[in-house]
């Protein structure tokens, strides 16, 4: 009698297998959607944190660095190099703009990062090849003969010496940098700030933002507040900048995905509940016989719940395992956190078992005489 529920499952094995596969796919999708969002959050942070900057300064009214359209004149920001609360000469110009480079005749996505070599804003050395040639002058000069060179993300698959098209110019790859993909696997192209100005900003003295390091003896929040009070610029801390980026690039666009995850949980619960209910309808006479020979309501409920628990457990565990396999094979960066996956698995298991329990409750109310007639 203890294995009666297993014998019943073998009798209806096709339905059991399909139900388990349904739960597996739904759990995998829930975890993958969460993993995509986690991956986007990680990518949104990694470049910004790698710069080492504490303060991000953009044009007044732009909405902040990375969010709105900001143009500032680097020479007008010279006061930052000796500004209160900042490390002397740490203020660095930065061009950060989306671009559509042409690689082997095909247009692809990328973000151009223009900065001064040796200052904040980008890598100081390449992991393969060499860094780009720096400009000859500290200040902006349109005639500055800087070669069109770029250091690319190691995961772009480009070779040293290869040329890519940017605007109407050709830029030569001279080195590869450690991967710092931005949101949705958008690679970064590092080049001298003067080249970025020529290619993207019409060879003007503008940059998108200035970044700087705060004095260790002062709070970066207080320093940012002081500079933000000026009428011509906006200043934000690293924490504020990261918060803005994640909200703008991840949380807002992914609201629909969050809603979809909730709907998938409901779908998993409805699937188990529906299958349990339909199976229970087919077993009306069997349930009636069990109750007629002395089977208690608790015993009948136990048989049904054992099936629900076993199917839900196998489906959740398979979904948990397959989600990591799918994440590794995904074309974009997917980061499934182990703790989050355990939480999702537990919630999914509770939802599936809960819906199965609600469907099974009707079974224990079956009257044996009615059950013998095939009614419910």
Residue, then its C-alpha position, 0 to 999 in steps of 0.5 A: x500500500x505504501x507504493x500505491x501512489x507510485x504504481x498509479x503514476x506508472x499507470x499514467x506515466x505519459x501524463x506524469x512525464x509531460x507534467x514534469x517537463x512542463x514544470x521543468x521548462x517553466x522553472x528554467x524560464x523563470x531562472x533564465x529571465x532572472x539570470x538575464x537581469x542579473x547579468x545586465x546589472x553586473x555589466x552595468x556596474x563593471x566598467x563604471x567601477x573599473x574606472x576608479x572614479x568617485x565623482x561623475x560630472x555632467x552638464x546641468x540639466x542632462x539628467x546625469x552621466x550615462x542617462x541623458x545627453x551631456x556635453x561639457x567643454x573640457x577646458x571650462x572644467x580645468x578648475x576641477x584639477x585644483x577643486x576642493x575635495x578632489x585629488x589634485x589633477x585627477x579630473x579626467x575628460x571622458x567620451x562615452x557614446x554608442x556607436x555602430x562600427x563596421x567590422x568586415x562589412x557588417x554593422x555591429x553595436x559598441x560603445x566608444x570610450x574616449x579618455x586620456x591614457x594614464x588617467x581615469x576612464x579606461x585601462x592603463x595597459x592591454x592584455x594583448x598588443x599595446x595601448x593606443x598612441x596618446x595625444x601630444x597635447x594636454x589641451x584640445x587642438x584640432x590639428x593634433x596628429x593622433x593616429x586612429x588606433x583603438x583597443x578592443x574588448x577581448x571578446x569581440x574576436x578581432x585581431x591585432x592590425x584589423x581595421x574597423x569602420x567608425x563614421x567615415x574613418x578607419x580605425x586600426x586595432x592595436x590591442x585588446x583589453x580585459x572584457x568589460x562588456x556594458x549592458x546586453x553584451x555591448x563591447x567597449x572600444x577604448x581610444x584616445x579622447x581626441x580621436x573620439x572627439x573627431x569621430x563622434x563629436x565633430x572635432x569639437x572640444x566637447x566631452x560627455x563628462x568629467x570624472x574625478x577622485x575624491x579626497x579620502x579625508x572627505x565624504x564623496x557625497x558631500x563633495x558631490x553635493x558641493x559641486x552639484x550646487x554649481x549652476x553649470x554642472x551636475x555631480x553624482x557619486x559612484x553609488x548614485x551613478x550606478x543606481x541611475x544606470x541600473x534603473x535606466x538600463x535594467x530596472x525600467x526596461x525589465x519591468x515587463x520581464x518581472x511581470x512575465x516571471x510572476x505569470x510563469x509561476x502562476x502558469x506552473x501552479x495552474x499546470x500542476x493543479x489542472x493535471x491533478x484535478x483532471x487525474x482526480x476526476x479519472x480516479x473517482x471510482x478508485x478513490x471511492x473504493x479506497x474510502x469504501x474499504x476503510x481508507x480515511x480522507x487523510x490517507x487519500x489526500x496523502x496518496x494524491x499529495x505524494x504524487x504532486x510532491x514527487x512530480x513537483x520535486x523532479x520538475x523543479x530540480x530538473x529545471x534548476x539544473x537545466x537553467x545553468x546549462x541554458x545559461x552557459x549556452x546563451x548568446x548573452x551574459x546570463x548570471x544565475x545566482x545560486x541563492x536566488x535559484x534556491x529561493x526560486x526553486x522553493x517558491x516554485x515548489x510551494x506554488x506547485x504543491x499548493x495548487x495540487x493540494x487545492x485540487x486534491x481537496x475535492x477528492x477527499x469529499x467524494x462519497x463512495x456510493x456516488x463514486x461507484x456511479x462515476x460521478x463527482 
